[in-house]
Amino acid sequence: MKVFELVEELGLKVFSGHKGLDREISGGYVSDLLSDVMGNAQEAQVWITLQVHQNVMAIASLKDLAAVILVSNLEPQENTKQNSDEENIPILGTSLPAFEIAGKIYQAFNR
């Protein structure tokens, strides 16, 4: 599944990183602890978080993640969006809490 397909299926908002919407997704990871994501997220996963600062993009780039999904109507800081555009890693948003969006992503992968 590609990022743009997940965006369409789940009605996600695209904040930035539009050039990365064709990236392939291998799965997902949910955590708000940056060191946990750095140690355990896998390449091409989508990262579900409530963190909005620019360190999110440093981790996403380091781990070569497919996209970052912000939950609960949170929006990224301006410098975070700029880094997203530079790295071509989309930042997406949803009104859902992490638990619900993770479940929907899991279902989308298991159809």
N, C-alpha and C positions, 0 to 999 in steps of 0.2 A: 504494500500500500504506500502511496506517495503522500506527502504532506498536504497537497492541495485536495486530494481525495478525502482525507480526514477532515479538513476544513469544511468541505461541502457537506459531508455526511453528518457532522455534528454541529454545523452552524457556528463555527468558531470565527472570531474576529481576528484579522491579520493586522497587527500593529506595525510591523517592520520586517525586513529580511525577505522581501517578495521574490528576489532572485533565487531563493532556496526552496521555493514551494514545490519544486519537482524532485526534491530529495526523497530517497526511499526510507521508510520507517521499518525498523526491525522489532520494535516493541516499545514499552514504556517504563519509566522509573518515576516514583513519587517520593520526594523528600524535600525538606526545607533546610536541611543542614548541608552546607556547601562541601564540607569534608567528606560527608557520606556519599554525595553524588560523585565527587572526585574519585573516591575509592571503589565505588560499586556500579555506577551507571556504565552501560555498554555503548559502543559506537552505534550510531544510527537510531538510537532510542529517542522518544520524545520525553522531555522532563517536565513533570507537573509540579508546580511550586507556587508559593505566595511571595517569593522574593522578587523584588522589582529593580534592584540596583545593578550597576554595571559589572559587579563581580559575577553575576549570573552568566554573562556572556563570556567571561574569561574561562569559566568552568565548561560551558557548552562548547566552546572552541577547542579547549584542551581535550575533551572527550569525544570530539567530532559528533555531537548530537545532531539529530535531524531537525529538532525544533524545541522551543520552550513554550509551555502552556501556563499562563497565569490564571489563577482561579478567583472566584468570588468578586468579579468585576474589578479586579485590580488592574492598574495600567503601569507600563514600564516608565522609568525615568527617561528623560530626553537623551542623556548620554548612553543609556542602555539601548535605546532604539538605534542610535547612530552606530554603536558597535555591532548590533544585529545586522544592519545594512552592510557594514564593512566585511563581516564574516559570512554573509549569505546564509545565516541561520535564522529562520523565522521566529518571531515572538508572536504567539497567538493568545487569545483571551476567551474566557467563558464566564458566565454568571454563576455557573455551578461550583459547588465545593469540590475539593480534590477527590473525595471518596466517590462522588457521582460521576465525574468526568473520567476517572480511572476505570470505573465499571463500564462506561459506554465505549471507551477505547478497547477494553478487553473483549467486549462483545463484538465490536467491529472486526477485530482480528480473528475471531473464532467462528465466523459465519462460513 
